[in-house]
Amino acid sequence: MPSLRSHLLVAVLKLIRRKRIYASVEGLMRGIADVRAEGPHRPSAALQTRLSIQLDSHQGHDVYTVSPRDAAPSSAAPVLYWHGGAYVRPINRYHWDLIADLVAQTGRTFVVPFYPLAPEHPAPHVIAWAMSLCAAWQAHRPTQPLAFMGDSAGGGLALALTLALRDQGLPLPASLALICPWVDVQVPHPQAEQTARIDPMLALAGAREAGRLYAGEWGMAHPYVSPLQADLRGLPPVTLLVGARDILSHDALTLAGRLRDAQVPLHLSVAPGMVHVWPVLPIPEAHQARSLLVQSLRDDTNASSSPSSWA
């Protein structure tokens, strides 16, 4: 049963009409304009007192490195975290709360890129930028692998980037942790229409338009745009978190089945009654989900040399 705080969160989401951002194409475009005017959220002063945070850049886009302040970082693979936002919205404070919590619990270094956003930067540009980021990391730290983690669109990007690296014979991440990932921007599952009635965050019209804007010349069915359409063989271990009250849940569960068919090691957790990206939100169930993410990183046995900043 969802907690009281979870029920209150859903009530608040309905009260503020959070879903209107994705209820129509017009709503999506207004939402993009609003968040672009505000800009991406950056680590708060409180976070900067608790953690070691360094700002660098890659090809004109900011990249943060977040590590423990009062202890040596873990020697395990640093985590490259890809934030959600339908490929059109920047990182927000809830993402930073999750990242800070996971750094504190695991001792790992998290690398947090402000990757290029659509519609100005569609998928071909974003994937090329992300691959360049990984290449820069590999060039400076050839013995230090990365783990990938992402929520929503960031989860889809983490998976698509892994596929692109695999297809070019480049080093893969040690593991993938996908939080309510958007794995097909077409949102094709027939049950998505029914789930949309109870999803307090997402709606199909705006989500599909965001996917169209992101796809660009590749089209929405391209495997690097909608990795559910890809050959999934040869991927590293995947941890997959799915909330049942989420229009993207059905495609995520389809992904789980295809990962199993491809013999990819998979840990799947489905949370009844949970909304989209619930592990990022301030509810008790988020703490339980974060424990699974922490465990997935502990299970990642790929050791590396001492982590350092991005630059």
C-alpha positions in Angstrom: 0.0 0.0 0.0 1.3 3.5 -0.9 2.2 5.6 2.2 0.2 8.6 3.4 2.9 10.9 2.1 2.7 9.2 -1.3 -1.1 9.8 -1.4 -0.5 13.4 -0.4 2.0 13.8 -3.1 -0.5 12.6 -5.7 -3.1 15.0 -4.3 -0.6 17.9 -4.6 0.3 16.9 -8.2 -3.4 17.0 -9.1 -4.0 20.3 -7.2 -1.2 22.1 -9.0 -2.2 20.4 -12.3 1.3 19.1 -12.9 0.1 16.9 -15.7 -0.9 20.0 -17.8 2.8 20.2 -18.9 2.3 17.1 -21.0 -1.4 17.3 -21.6 -1.0 19.0 -25.0 1.6 20.2 -27.5 0.9 23.7 -26.4 1.4 22.8 -22.7 4.7 21.1 -23.5 6.0 24.2 -25.4 4.9 26.5 -22.5 6.6 24.3 -20.1 9.8 24.3 -22.1 9.8 28.1 -22.3 9.2 28.4 -18.5 12.1 26.1 -17.5 14.5 27.6 -20.1 13.8 31.0 -18.5 14.5 29.6 -15.1 17.6 27.6 -16.1 18.9 24.3 -14.7 19.0 23.8 -11.0 22.5 23.7 -9.6 23.8 22.2 -6.4 22.5 24.2 -3.4 24.7 25.9 -0.8 23.7 23.1 1.6 24.9 20.4 -0.8 28.2 22.2 -1.4 28.9 22.1 2.4 28.1 18.4 2.6 29.9 17.2 -0.6 32.9 17.9 -2.8 31.5 19.5 -6.0 33.5 20.6 -9.0 32.2 22.3 -12.1 33.9 21.6 -15.4 32.6 21.6 -19.0 32.7 19.5 -22.1 32.1 21.1 -25.6 30.3 24.0 -24.1 28.1 22.1 -21.6 28.5 22.0 -17.9 29.6 18.8 -16.2 29.6 18.4 -12.4 31.7 16.0 -10.4 30.2 15.2 -7.0 32.2 13.2 -4.4 32.2 12.7 -0.6 33.8 15.6 1.2 35.0 14.0 4.4 36.0 10.6 3.2 38.1 9.2 0.3 35.8 8.4 -2.7 35.2 4.7 -3.4 37.6 3.1 -5.8 34.6 1.5 -7.6 33.4 2.8 -11.0 32.1 6.4 -10.9 28.5 6.9 -11.9 27.6 8.9 -14.9 24.1 10.2 -14.1 21.7 11.2 -16.9 18.8 13.4 -15.6 15.3 13.1 -16.8 13.0 15.8 -18.3 11.6 14.4 -21.5 14.9 15.4 -23.3 13.6 19.0 -23.3 13.8 20.0 -19.6 16.9 20.6 -17.5 18.0 19.0 -14.3 16.0 20.0 -11.2 16.5 20.0 -7.4 15.0 16.6 -6.9 17.7 15.1 -9.1 20.3 16.7 -6.9 18.7 15.4 -3.8 18.9 11.8 -5.2 22.5 12.3 -6.4 23.6 13.7 -3.0 21.9 10.8 -1.2 23.5 8.2 -3.3 26.9 9.8 -3.0 26.6 9.8 0.8 25.4 6.2 0.9 27.9 4.6 -1.5 30.9 6.9 -1.3 31.0 6.9 -5.1 31.8 9.8 -7.3 28.9 10.9 -9.5 29.5 12.7 -12.8 26.5 14.8 -13.7 26.4 16.3 -17.3 24.0 19.0 -18.4 23.6 17.4 -21.8 22.3 19.3 -24.8 18.5 19.5 -24.8 15.9 19.3 -27.6 14.4 20.8 -29.6 17.6 22.8 -30.2 19.7 19.7 -30.0 18.0 16.5 -31.4 19.1 12.9 -30.8 21.9 12.7 -33.3 23.6 15.7 -31.6 22.9 14.4 -28.1 24.2 10.9 -28.7 27.3 12.3 -30.4 27.9 14.6 -27.5 27.4 11.9 -25.0 29.8 9.5 -26.8 32.4 12.3 -26.9 32.0 12.8 -23.2 32.7 9.0 -22.7 35.6 9.2 -25.1 37.1 12.1 -23.1 36.8 10.1 -19.9 38.4 7.1 -21.5 41.2 9.1 -22.9 42.2 10.5 -19.5 41.3 7.4 -17.4 41.8 4.3 -19.6 41.7 2.0 -16.6 38.7 3.6 -14.9 35.3 2.4 -16.1 32.0 4.2 -15.5 28.6 3.0 -14.4 25.5 4.6 -16.0 22.4 5.7 -14.1 19.4 7.7 -15.3 15.8 8.5 -14.7 13.0 8.8 -17.3 14.5 10.3 -20.5 17.9 10.1 -18.8 17.3 6.3 -18.4 16.5 6.1 -22.1 19.6 8.1 -22.9 21.8 5.9 -20.7 20.5 2.8 -22.4 20.8 4.3 -25.9 24.3 5.5 -25.2 25.3 2.0 -24.1 23.9 0.6 -27.3 25.9 3.1 -29.4 29.1 2.3 -27.5 28.5 -1.4 -28.0 27.8 -0.9 -31.7 31.1 0.9 -32.2 33.1 -1.6 -30.2 33.9 0.9 -27.4 34.1 0.3 -23.7 30.7 -0.3 -22.0 29.6 0.9 -18.6 30.1 -1.5 -15.7 26.4 -1.5 -15.1 23.1 0.3 -15.9 20.6 1.5 -13.4 17.4 2.7 -15.1 14.7 4.6 -13.0 11.3 4.6 -14.8 13.1 4.8 -18.1 11.6 6.2 -21.3 12.6 3.5 -23.7 10.3 4.2 -26.6 9.4 7.8 -27.3 6.3 6.7 -29.3 4.8 5.3 -26.0 3.3 2.5 -28.2 1.9 0.1 -25.6 -1.9 -0.2 -25.9 -2.4 -0.1 -22.1 -0.7 3.4 -21.9 -4.0 5.1 -22.8 -5.7 3.4 -19.8 -2.8 4.2 -17.4 -2.8 7.8 -18.5 -6.1 8.2 -16.7 -4.5 7.5 -13.3 -1.0 9.0 -14.0 -0.8 12.3 -12.2 2.4 13.4 -13.9 2.5 12.4 -17.5 0.2 12.5 -20.5 0.6 11.0 -23.9 0.2 14.1 -26.2 3.0 16.1 -24.7 5.2 13.1 -24.1 5.0 12.0 -27.7 5.6 15.5 -29.0 8.7 15.8 -26.8 9.8 12.5 -28.3 9.2 13.8 -31.8 11.2 16.9 -31.1 14.1 14.9 -29.7 14.1 12.3 -32.5 14.9 14.8 -35.2 16.1 13.3 -38.5 16.5 9.9 -37.0 12.8 9.4 -36.4 11.0 8.1 -33.3 11.6 4.4 -34.1 15.4 4.7 -34.3 17.1 2.4 -31.7 19.1 5.3 -30.3 15.9 7.3 -29.8 13.7 4.4 -28.7 16.1 1.7 -27.4 13.2 -0.7 -26.9 13.5 -1.2 -30.7 17.1 -2.3 -30.5 19.0 -5.6 -30.3 19.8 -5.7 -26.6 22.4 -8.5 -26.7 25.8 -7.9 -25.0 24.7 -5.2 -22.5 26.1 -5.0 -18.9 23.9 -5.9 -15.9 20.7 -3.8 -15.6 18.8 -2.7 -12.6 15.3 -1.5 -13.6 12.8 0.3 -11.4 9.2 0.6 -12.6 6.3 2.4 -11.0 2.9 1.0 -12.0 1.1 4.4 -12.0 3.2 5.6 -14.9 2.3 5.6 -18.6 5.9 4.6 -19.4 5.7 1.5 -17.2 4.3 -0.8 -19.9 7.2 -0.2 -22.3 9.7 -0.6 -19.4 8.2 -4.0 -18.6 8.4 -5.0 -22.2 12.1 -3.9 -22.0 12.5 -6.3 -19.1 11.2 -9.2 -21.1 13.5 -8.4 -24.0 16.5 -8.0 -21.7 15.8 -11.5 -20.3 15.5 -12.9 -23.9 18.8 -11.3 -24.7 20.3 -13.0 -21.6 21.3 -9.6 -20.0 21.6 -9.9 -16.2 18.5 -8.0 -14.9 17.2 -7.0 -11.5 13.6 -5.8 -11.9 11.6 -4.0 -9.2 8.0 -3.0 -9.9 6.3 -0.8 -7.3 2.5 -0.9 -7.3 0.8 2.4 -7.0 4.0 4.4 -7.5 4.1 7.4 -9.9 6.7 8.2 -12.5 10.3 8.6 -11.1 9.1 8.0 -7.6 12.7 7.3 -6.3 13.5 10.9 -7.0 10.6 12.3 -4.9 10.3 13.1 -1.2 8.3 10.1 -0.1 9.1 7.0 2.1 9.0 4.7 -0.9 11.8 6.6 -2.5 14.1 5.5 0.4 13.3 1.9 -0.3 14.0 2.3 -4.0 17.3 4.1 -3.3 18.3 1.1 -1.2 17.9 -1.0 -4.4 20.1 1.5 -6.3 22.7 1.4 -3.6 22.7 -2.4 -3.7 23.0 -2.4 -7.5 26.2 -0.3 -7.2 27.5 -2.5 -4.5 27.0 -5.5 -6.7 29.1 -3.8 -9.4 32.5 -5.4 -8.9 34.3 -3.5 -11.6 37.1 -1.8 -9.6 38.9 1.3 -10.8 41.7 3.6 -9.9 41.1 6.5 -7.5 38.3 8.7 -8.8 39.0 12.3 -9.7 37.2 15.3 -11.1 36.1 15.5 -14.7 38.8 17.8 -16.0 
